[in-house]
């Protein structure tokens, strides 16, 4: 049972922004945003044909500036938001906007006989998120599992909650909160919790992680000094409402129970440089994906703190006696958190890793030099989890 | 004639011709006679081969030869003088002879007279003897008559004497009740003796009414006495001797031994309970919660054990001995009794030992335990079952003390660490250097090792030869291995490594002050030294001092311990690199993040932060150099190579930047940098370092430069921003290459910084390299 070889796709430009097409549940599709100061920036729509191991791409022009962050609407396949740098001679401003891609690209165009001619299409601007009063946009988050009408953006030290109205043609700032304190505070990243009816978000600034209630826009918890140095990224456990992963410049990945902010539940120290990205698998939350500027992507199996600490639960009724015994044997196996695999296909810092929205066993990673690598969870582990 | 007389006189002395030689010869010769005869004349001839016939005293004197010789040799004067002398001598001898002859004659005459007189006297005496015989016969006849006359009287006298003795005995029997009554109160023992004597007789004559009366009365009195003794036994406090006497008497009174042994034990029990209570009174009330508030014990442990031994153990032994003497070998009741009491005594002692909280005087404890053990031997002969419990108690106490030493060592080490921290943190007046790291390390290592040795010396008291319990199997084997080697030495080393490691694993709770980097470095070196030599030394020392006499439980091998120490050292050094690297990196990050790279002016200077970085790294270099060896560099670091390096970098620099500035297809850039990367090794930034200065410094520089790279990538630069990065990079290269093990690492990272900066630049026009060099040289 050989594992499939990774599939590598090279972009011509440097790139940091990667996102799965959240609303797409059938096809494996990722979006990559490029960073170039001197050429028109692009969004590459990467379609992965799982059966034939082939990548199909479509390129959209994003002429307003280099892309620092990408996110897609959970409801509408064609809608996405970017954070981009608007550069003048003396000033750089990071702005955010909501876009719609051409209709025919929403579900990918599997037949693109002529690559070179097809990359002339452009995005349709839906609306800007006006940040003139709030500072540089760090990221845009969509309400998970929502109707695609609520988004939150982080701008310097502000949390901005927007309502998208008139088919996303208009963004109305519905509420906001500002982080006050000594010095220049700046959010580095944030995630919107899928639990609690989507009323909580978590943000990272400097070495701290904070939780916020989106109804009151008040802080609900704060993990001070979550990491020894800057916190780079966060993610919520999709199945356990109080569990949160964070990563940062101390090369560590930490897992928190937000009800106890003094100590992490677990700590991983596998990377040899800053960890830029941490992602829970959407279905099997024991699978943790991390990307680091040591050019490595690491897939870890954190069984002991997952929602399936005793393996996949199967109703007793469905099991015959033999299967029952088999099941028992499996339960007896010791639970060990372990690194499943270290992926070394990248040669530059990896700034983004993402699970596919459609296939829970597939993920993509993007390094600064524009290399996108698509990998799968090893089959042995996959069957171990499933069976 | 005179001459001949002399010659004859001397010849009579024994010449061989005279045959008197065998008898009259020199005294010394006699034993040789038989030998001479056996070996024959040859031997004699050999001895007397040259007889001197001229020796006037010799055996072979020949007057003729002598005369001839004298006549021929001596002058006339001398001959005349000699003749005159001989004449005088002969005359003197003649007169002597005549005198002797005359005296002899006189004595012979007087003897003859005496004999004649005796003959007359004897005849007279014979007659007198006959008279005497006749008289004697008369006397004996008279005597026979007298004795015949007196015989009858004598017989009657003897009869009277017999009657009197009988009467006296009867008198005594009659007096028995009275005596018994008199003595029963005051001297029961005497009464008992009296009764014992009388009892047999009374029993014999009990058919006679008068005797029966006496016997009955005696019985009553003795029953009374028995009753009194019993009461005494039951209700009075008796010392062991009295108790023994009392029970002995009761036994003689034919009381039931079972009952008595029970009474005896209960009485003894009460007595021993009192002893135990006295001992217990010295202990603070057992209070399981408030262990801290108990006052120190009034007397020291040796005193306590002493009193316990002499009072309790002594009494118990005495009583047990009495019991055996009284009730014979049946110890069925004694053993559980003694065992229960001994257990309580042990418990008390254990409680007292638990009070020995401080380290106090170990020799005192050892002596106390020794005394306890020795004194107990007597008891253990009676009570073999207690031996295990006693040995276990001693072993526990020893083990407890060893554990306490371990804790004391740990406290001591933490104290030393505190001192080191203080010395490191102490503000130093400028110009005056504080104690260097090597000094601090040496002090720390020496004092810890010294303390450990001192502790070992104290612990060794437990196994000293003059200590009785040291011969227990526990102290020969398990104590040496499990308690001292594993429980003390190995545990301490383990704990030390663990504690040291703790500094690397971060403070216990977030927010606590982190250990200063110098301390991390110092501890790393300490652990490394432990791995290299100290552990081996300590273990050898321990094994020498506490050589287990049997192959006891398995021990932790030295290499395993060394591996732990090494792991701790590695962890500490890695953490040191991370901390120092992070400090420098933080400086670089802030400097990149807070600057406006678009609006900056043309660079005139190296930025101050870069100078600060170089200064800090130089300081770290000095710090690490104090404790760690230099290490190996991959490239040469001589002056010539340095010159070559600057030529190399100046010649290479334009080429390095070239791809970024050429407005060719963007693909080329990546292709080039990717191809470059294909041929360079992947650099792990936060990776384990080796135990040398160069490796440590390389680690710190890698962390710093990688940070610079990542930070630059997050910014957008103007033309002058790029040029500033160029200047800063060159400056770093000038000063940092010498610290790194492989200058290509520095070069490679700085190249990446430059390439990324060029990428992030809106107007990538590089500065002339000569200008860059000029600025950097200016400082």
Interface residues (C-beta under 8 A of the other chain):
Chain A: X10 X12 X13 X14 X36 X37 X38 X39 X85 X87 X89 X90 X91 X92 X224 X225 X228 X229 X251 X262 X271 X272 X273 X274 X293 X294 X295 X344 X347 X348 X349 X368 X369 X370
Chain B: X506 X509 X510 X511 X582 X586 X598 X599 X666 X667 X670 X673 X674 X677 X678 X682 X684 X685 X686 X687 X706 X710 X713 X716 X718 X759 X760 X761 X762
